[in-house]
Amino acid sequence: MADFDHELDACGLNCPLPILRAKKSLSSMGEGEVLHVISTDPGAVKDFEAFSKQTGNELLDSKEEGGKFFFLIKKS
């Protein structure tokens, strides 16, 4: 995983909470900063892909490891 500026632990939260929390975190971040999101919701993979397309924020990385999902989102 690349470097990131902020981290959001959304483990145990189900849709749409990981997206809502990420949206809130991104709103307080500066342009170009990167948010690292950790989630246990398998639906988050498609959710974050759609979220990045809708908001214009760039999904830099998405991976699953040991039942957790990791996302890097760059604020645009």
N, C-alpha and C positions, 0 to 999 in steps of 0.2 A: 504494500500500500504506500501511496505517496504521502508526503507531508500534508498536514491539515492544520487549520487555525482554531477550529472549534469541534467539540465532540458532543453527540447527542446519544444517550443510551435509551432506546425505546423498547428494550427487552420486556416481554410480558404484555405489551400493548398490542391490540388488534386494530385493524383498519377501521376508521381512518386516522386513528390517533398518531401513528408514526409520521404520517404526512403532515398533519396539523402541527405537530411539535417541530418538525423540520421547517415548515413554512414560518413559524414564529421565530425560530433561531435565525433563519436566513434574513428575516426582516431587520434584525439588529446588527447584521454583519455588513462589512464594506464590500464593494465590488471587487471581484477577484479572489476573495477569501474562500477557503474550502471548508465544508462541513463534513465531518465523518459521522455517519449514522450507523448504529448497531441495532438490529431488530431480530425478533424471533418469529415474526409473522411471515409465512411463506408468500402471502399475497403482496408483501411489500415490494417484491421484485418488479412486478408489473406496475404497481402503484407509483414507484419512483421513476420508472421509465416514462409513464404518462405525465407525471408531475413535471419532470424536466422539460418535456416537449411543450406543455401548456404554459409554463412559467418562463421558459427561455434560459433557465439555469442549466448548466452543463453537468450531465452525469458522467464523471470521469472514470469511475470504476464501480463494479457491482460484483460481489462474490459471496459464496456460501461456504461456511467452514464449521463443522461440528454442530450443525443445527442452528447456527446464527448466520444472519445476513448482514453484509457490510457494504456500505455505499459511500462514495465520495462525491459530493455535489459542490460545484464551483459556482458561486454567485455571479451572475452577469448583470 
